Amino acid sequence: MSSFLRSLPNWQPYGTPNYFIFLLLTLIPIAIAIWFGKRLPIYEELVSIAFISLMFGGLHYLQFFAFIFYLVWQTIVVFAYQGYRKKANHNWLFYISILLSLLPLLIIKIEPTIFGHNSLLGFLGISYLTFRNVAMIMEMRDGELKNVTIWSFLRFMIFLPTISSGPIDRYRRFNEDYVNVPSREDYLNMLEKAVWYLMLGALYKFIISHTLVTYIIPPIKLAALAAGGVMNWHTILYMYAWGFDLFFDFAGYSMFAVGISYIMGIKTPINFNKPFLARDLKDFWNRWHMSLSFWFRDFVFMRLVYTMMKRKVFKNRNTTSSVAYLLNMTLMGFWHGLHWYYVAYGIFHGVGLIINDWWIRKKKAVNKSRKLIGQQPLADNKWTHGLGIFITFHVVMISLLIFSGFLDTLWFHNLLSQPK
């Protein structure tokens, strides 16, 4: 098996024209079956397994074995908890199940920091698969998810378009799409959208992002490192270039994933919705990496608020939400990696959301006072909207500069600016 996997080419999802050609050819039977109101479950799983093998082929063959181990592990954890949940509902077993589901991800995040090398348990896409599993266990705990079959679970887990980097789907939404095959009219609309998403993804990833990362960012980065110091104008240029590249690269990938999902008859959620037009940080997180931000909102933030209010940790509900914002975003920062700039990025957005929330409350209070004395409310028009977009855009860009890790290189590991 190892020799076979090593002999395979290593095709990263949506990375080359060859990948798209072979993938689209293999999807033809699936599209024809959906056109006639049917599914080809066995064929679909074989296609997923084949392309997963290519994703972990060549020098990455060990990731395939890590993936299989992970899949077996999560199947045991999820179905053990489902069996238990039908009989009882104790907190401690729920927390243990969540911890066991998170354990492989925690190991691959912590091991490099402690031992200085990547974990053998790591593979491309483990974070996004873990989010799916944890969400399922939480929904089983809430009684919203019952009688999951092993085949529907595995189909959800190895769904090819989104396996490596999302978007993060929810089991119930995915399974409903799979069971209810779209009508011909609906499927034609889905195919039309799929073509648009694939074309837009190609523009984002293969043209705009490629141009930025190949021709624009490298000379700016070298100039910024050569200038050195705490901050310089080249670093400001790098901030904008890298921020746009992150968006177009990831949004392009997400467009590909959604487009391929639509061809397979699954309406995978959109991941980005014009995030740089957000008028405040809360609006930004409703537009940026939406499947991730909504996951943290539903399964971390809301549960933190509920728990703290139930136990009356803070008397003031605004204090409760502020603490929840900070913990939620800091946890998101830690999820990206155990480096100071990821954690600082999370704290930055946590504090930003607290300020955002404070301003919204303050504005309502001021408008209420002005109304009582017969004055007009504070201005809320296209100019204030534009100002909000301008401020939010630059706050986000500063946060992305922190997230990029470039400041770590500039401040602590910059060999170019050191005297010779």
C-alpha positions in Angstrom: 0.0 0.0 0.0 2.8 2.4 0.9 4.6 1.8 -2.4 1.4 2.3 -4.3 0.7 5.7 -2.6 4.3 6.8 -3.1 4.0 6.1 -6.8 0.9 8.3 -7.1 1.2 12.0 -8.2 0.5 14.5 -5.4 -2.5 16.6 -6.5 -3.4 19.3 -4.1 -7.2 20.2 -4.3 -7.9 22.7 -7.1 -4.1 23.3 -7.6 -3.6 22.5 -11.3 -5.5 22.3 -14.6 -5.0 18.6 -14.7 -6.8 18.2 -11.3 -9.9 20.1 -12.7 -9.9 18.1 -16.0 -9.9 14.7 -14.3 -12.3 15.8 -11.6 -14.9 17.2 -13.9 -14.7 14.1 -16.1 -15.4 11.9 -13.1 -18.3 14.1 -12.1 -20.1 13.5 -15.4 -21.9 10.2 -14.3 -22.9 11.9 -11.1 -24.4 14.9 -12.9 -26.3 12.6 -15.3 -27.7 10.6 -12.4 -28.9 13.7 -10.6 -30.5 14.9 -13.9 -32.6 11.7 -13.8 -33.3 12.1 -10.1 -30.9 9.6 -8.7 -27.7 9.3 -6.7 -24.7 7.1 -7.3 -23.6 6.6 -3.7 -21.0 3.9 -4.3 -19.5 5.7 -7.3 -19.4 9.0 -5.5 -17.5 7.4 -2.6 -15.0 5.8 -5.0 -14.4 9.1 -6.6 -13.8 10.7 -3.2 -11.4 8.0 -2.2 -9.5 8.2 -5.5 -8.9 11.9 -5.2 -8.2 11.7 -1.5 -5.5 9.2 -2.4 -4.1 11.6 -4.9 -4.2 14.4 -2.3 -2.0 12.2 0.0 0.1 10.6 -2.8 3.8 10.9 -3.4 5.8 12.2 -0.5 2.7 12.8 1.5 1.7 9.2 1.6 1.9 9.0 5.4 -0.9 11.5 5.6 -3.2 8.9 4.0 -2.6 6.5 6.9 -3.1 9.3 9.4 -6.4 10.2 7.7 -7.6 6.5 7.9 -6.6 6.4 11.6 -8.4 9.7 12.2 -11.5 8.5 10.4 -11.7 5.3 12.5 -11.0 7.2 15.7 -13.8 9.8 15.1 -16.2 7.1 14.0 -15.7 5.3 17.3 -16.1 8.5 19.3 -19.2 9.8 17.5 -21.1 6.6 17.5 -20.1 5.7 21.1 -21.5 9.0 22.2 -24.6 8.6 20.1 -25.3 5.2 21.7 -24.7 6.6 25.2 -26.9 9.8 24.5 -29.9 7.6 23.8 -29.8 6.4 27.4 -28.3 9.2 29.4 -27.0 12.8 29.3 -24.3 13.4 31.9 -22.0 16.4 31.5 -18.8 14.6 32.2 -19.2 12.1 29.4 -20.1 14.8 27.0 -17.0 16.7 27.9 -14.9 13.6 27.6 -16.4 12.9 24.1 -15.6 16.4 23.0 -12.0 16.1 24.3 -11.5 12.8 22.6 -12.8 14.2 19.3 -10.4 17.2 19.6 -7.5 15.0 20.8 -5.9 14.4 17.3 -6.1 18.0 16.4 -4.7 19.1 19.8 -1.7 16.7 19.3 -0.8 18.0 15.9 -1.1 21.6 17.1 1.0 21.1 20.3 3.6 18.6 19.1 5.6 21.0 16.9 5.9 23.5 19.7 7.1 20.9 22.2 9.2 18.6 20.0 10.1 20.8 17.1 8.6 18.6 14.4 5.2 17.9 12.8 3.1 15.2 14.2 2.6 11.9 12.2 -1.1 12.3 13.0 -1.4 15.4 10.9 -2.9 15.6 7.4 -4.4 18.2 5.2 -7.9 19.1 6.3 -7.9 17.7 9.9 -9.1 21.0 11.4 -12.1 21.2 9.2 -13.1 17.6 9.7 -12.7 18.0 13.5 -15.1 21.0 13.4 -17.7 18.7 11.8 -17.3 16.0 14.4 -17.4 18.3 17.4 -20.5 20.0 16.0 -22.2 16.6 15.6 -21.5 15.6 19.2 -22.8 18.9 20.4 -26.0 18.6 18.4 -26.4 15.0 19.7 -26.1 16.4 23.2 -28.8 19.0 22.4 -31.1 16.3 21.0 -31.1 17.9 17.6 -29.2 15.1 15.9 -30.4 11.5 16.3 -30.0 8.2 14.5 -27.0 9.0 12.4 -26.0 6.0 10.3 -22.4 5.1 9.8 -22.7 5.4 6.0 -24.2 8.8 6.1 -21.5 9.8 8.6 -18.6 8.6 6.4 -20.2 10.2 3.3 -20.3 13.5 5.2 -16.7 13.1 6.4 -15.1 12.2 3.0 -17.2 14.6 0.9 -14.5 15.5 -1.6 -15.1 19.2 -2.5 -14.7 20.5 1.1 -12.4 17.9 2.7 -9.2 19.9 2.7 -10.1 23.5 3.7 -13.9 23.8 4.0 -16.3 25.5 3.9 -17.4 23.8 7.2 -20.8 22.2 6.5 -23.2 20.9 9.1 -24.3 17.3 9.0 -28.1 17.9 9.0 -27.9 20.4 6.2 -25.6 18.2 4.2 -27.6 15.1 4.7 -30.9 16.8 3.8 -29.3 18.0 0.5 -28.0 14.5 -0.2 -31.3 12.7 0.5 -33.5 15.2 -1.4 -32.1 15.0 -4.9 -32.8 18.4 -6.7 -35.4 18.6 -9.4 -34.2 19.2 -13.0 -35.1 22.9 -12.7 -33.2 23.3 -9.4 -30.3 21.4 -10.7 -30.0 23.6 -13.8 -29.9 26.6 -11.5 -27.2 24.9 -9.4 -25.1 24.1 -12.5 -25.4 27.7 -13.7 -24.2 28.9 -10.3 -21.5 26.2 -10.3 -20.1 27.6 -13.6 -20.1 31.1 -12.1 -18.4 30.0 -8.9 -15.7 28.1 -10.8 -15.0 31.0 -13.2 -14.9 33.5 -10.2 -12.6 31.1 -8.3 -10.3 30.9 -11.3 -10.1 34.7 -11.5 -9.5 35.0 -7.8 -6.9 32.2 -7.3 -5.2 31.7 -10.6 -5.0 35.3 -11.8 -5.3 37.8 -9.0 -3.7 35.8 -6.2 -1.1 34.3 -8.5 -0.1 37.8 -9.6 0.1 39.1 -6.1 2.1 36.2 -4.7 4.4 35.9 -7.7 5.2 39.4 -8.8 4.0 41.9 -6.3 4.6 40.6 -2.7 8.2 39.2 -3.0 9.9 42.6 -3.9 7.8 44.4 -1.3 8.7 41.9 1.4 12.4 42.1 0.6 12.3 45.9 0.7 10.4 45.9 4.0 12.9 43.5 5.6 15.8 45.5 4.3 14.4 48.7 5.7 13.9 47.0 9.1 12.8 48.8 12.2 9.5 48.5 14.1 7.5 49.8 11.0 8.2 51.2 7.6 6.3 52.1 4.5 7.2 48.9 2.7 5.6 47.0 5.5 2.4 49.0 5.1 2.4 48.1 1.4 3.1 44.4 2.3 0.1 44.6 4.7 -2.3 45.5 1.9 -0.8 43.1 -0.7 -0.8 40.2 1.7 -4.2 40.9 3.0 -5.7 40.9 -0.5 -3.7 37.8 -1.4 -5.1 35.9 1.6 -8.6 36.9 0.6 -8.4 36.1 -3.1 -6.5 32.8 -2.6 -8.8 31.4 0.1 -12.0 32.9 -1.4 -11.0 31.4 -4.8 -10.5 28.0 -3.2 -13.8 28.3 -1.5 -15.5 29.2 -4.8 -14.0 26.0 -6.3 -15.3 23.9 -3.4 -18.8 25.3 -3.6 -18.9 25.0 -7.4 -17.9 21.4 -7.4 -20.4 20.7 -4.5 -23.2 22.2 -6.6 -22.3 19.9 -9.5 -22.6 17.0 -7.1 -26.0 18.3 -6.0 -25.0 19.6 -2.6 -25.5 23.3 -1.7 -22.4 23.8 0.3 -22.6 27.2 2.1 -20.7 30.2 0.7 -17.6 31.2 2.7 -17.1 34.8 1.7 -19.5 37.6 1.0 -17.7 40.9 0.1 -16.0 41.1 3.5 -14.1 44.3 2.7 -17.4 46.1 2.4 -18.3 45.4 6.0 -19.1 48.6 8.0 -18.0 47.2 11.4 -16.2 44.2 12.8 -19.3 42.3 13.6 -20.5 42.7 10.1 -17.0 41.6 8.9 -17.2 38.3 10.7 -20.7 37.8 9.2 -18.9 38.0 5.8 -15.4 36.6 6.3 -14.7 32.8 6.4 -18.4 32.6 7.3 -18.6 28.8 7.9 -15.8 29.1 10.5 -17.1 32.3 12.2 -20.6 30.9 12.3 -19.2 27.7 13.8 -17.4 29.6 16.6 -20.5 31.7 17.1 -22.9 28.8 17.5 -20.7 26.3 19.3 -18.4 28.5 21.3 -19.6 32.0 21.8 -23.3 31.3 22.4 -22.5 28.4 24.7 -20.1 30.5 26.7 -22.7 33.3 27.1 -25.4 30.7 28.1 -23.1 29.0 30.6 -21.9 32.3 32.2 -25.4 33.7 32.4 -26.8 30.4 33.9 -24.1 30.3 36.5 -24.3 34.1 37.1 -20.6 34.5 36.6 -21.1 38.3 35.9 -24.0 40.4 37.0 -23.9 42.5 33.8 -24.9 40.8 30.6 -22.7 43.2 28.6 -19.7 42.1 30.6 -20.7 38.5 29.9 -20.8 39.0 26.2 -17.5 41.0 26.3 -15.7 38.1 28.1 -17.3 35.6 25.7 -16.1 37.7 22.7 -12.6 37.8 24.0 -12.5 34.0 24.9 -14.1 33.1 21.6 -11.7 35.0 19.4 -8.6 34.1 21.4 -9.6 30.4 21.0 -9.9 31.0 17.3 -6.4 32.5 17.4 -5.0 29.4 19.2 -6.7 27.2 16.7 -4.6 28.7 13.9 -1.4 27.8 15.7 0.6 28.2 18.9 2.5 31.3 17.8 2.2 34.7 19.4 0.9 36.4 16.2 -2.0 34.0 15.9 -3.0 34.5 19.5 -2.5 38.3 19.2 -4.7 38.2 16.1 -7.5 36.5 18.1 -7.1 38.9 21.0 -7.1 41.9 18.6 -10.4 40.8 17.1 -11.9 40.0 20.5 -11.1 43.5 21.8 -12.3 44.9 18.5 -15.7 43.2 18.8 -16.0 44.4 22.4 -15.4 48.0 21.3 -17.8 47.4 18.4 -20.5 46.2 20.8 -19.9 49.1 23.1 -20.2 51.6 20.3 -23.5 50.1 19.2 -24.9 50.3 22.7 -23.6 53.9 23.1 -25.1 55.0 19.9 -28.5 53.6 20.9 -28.3 55.3 24.2 -27.4 58.6 22.7 -30.2 58.4 20.1 -32.6 57.6 22.8 -31.6 60.6 24.8 -31.7 62.9 21.7 -35.2 61.6 20.9 -36.4 62.5 24.4 -35.3 66.1 24.0 -36.7 66.3 20.4 -33.4 66.1 18.6 -32.6 64.1 15.4 -30.7 60.9 15.9 -27.0 60.7 15.1 -26.3 60.7 11.3 -26.7 57.3 9.6 -26.3 57.8 5.9 -24.1 56.8 3.0 -21.3 59.0 4.3 -21.2 57.4 7.8 -21.6 54.0 6.1 -18.6 54.7 3.9 -16.6 55.9 6.9 -17.5 52.7 8.7 -16.3 50.6 5.7 -13.1 52.7 5.6 -12.3 52.2 9.3 -13.2 48.6 9.3 -11.1 47.8 6.2 -8.0 49.3 7.8 -8.6 47.7 11.2 -8.9 44.3 9.4 -5.8 44.9 7.3 -3.8 45.6 10.5 -5.1 42.4 12.0 -4.1 40.4 8.9 -0.6 41.9 9.0 -0.4 40.5 12.6 -1.8 37.2 11.4 0.6 36.9 8.5 3.6 36.4 10.9 5.6 39.0 8.9 6.0 41.2 12.0 7.6 38.2 13.8 10.2 38.1 11.0 10.7 41.8 10.8 11.1 42.3 14.6 12.8 39.1 15.8 14.2 37.1 12.9 15.2 39.7 10.3 18.6 38.8 8.8 18.4 41.4 6.1 18.3 44.4 8.4 21.0 43.2 10.8 24.4 44.9 10.5 27.1 42.7 8.8 
